[in-house]
Amino acid sequence: MGEIPLAAADRIIRKATGLRVGSDAAAILAEILEKKGEELSREAGKFAKHAGRKTVKASDIKLATGY
């Protein structure tokens, strides 16, 4: 089982669409969000290391996402 709860993925879909959500849809969204989160975290870690830090900060996450 992943790190992102299915209930959280379900809420994200319902909030975005206003529709009912199948459990398979919530499960796949949670899986995709977890994979994308891991990718972004690795990239943010590179920014933190480049800055000489051992701590990933919000600014690193923003840089990694282009936000």
N, C-alpha and C positions, 0 to 999 in steps of 0.2 A: 504494500500500500504506500502511496506517495505521501509527501509532506503537506500538500494542500488538501484540506478536507473537501469532500464532495458537496457538503452543504454550502460551503463558500463559493464553489464554482457554480452551483445551482442559483445562488443569490445574484451572482454577477450576470448570468444569462437572463434571469427574470427581470432584473433591474434595467437591463439594456433593451429588452424586447417586450416586456409585459405579457409574455406568453408562458404557458406551462412548459416544464423542462423534463425531458426524458432522462432517466438515470445514465444512459449511455452517453448522452450529450454532456452531462456534467462530468462524467468520468474522463472523457477525451479532452475536455477543456482543462481540467485539472492537470492531466498528463502534459499537455502542451505548455501550460503556464509554468509548470515545474521545470521542464526542459529549457524553456526560454529564460527563466529565472536563473538557472545554473549557468547558462551561457553569459548572461549579463553580469553575473557575479564574478565569473572568471575574468572577464574584461575589466571590471571595476577593480579587481585585485591587482591587475597589472598596473593600473593608474596609481593605486596606493603604493605599491612597491617602487614604482618610478619616482614617486614623491618622497621615498625614504621612510614610509610609514608601515606599521604592522597592523593598522586599523583601516578598514574600509569605511569611508565616510559617505554621506548623502551626495556630496559633490562628485565622488567617484562614480556612483550609480548614475547620476545625471549625465556625466560625460559618456559613460558606456551606452546610454540609451539615446544620446543626442537630444535629450529633453531640455 
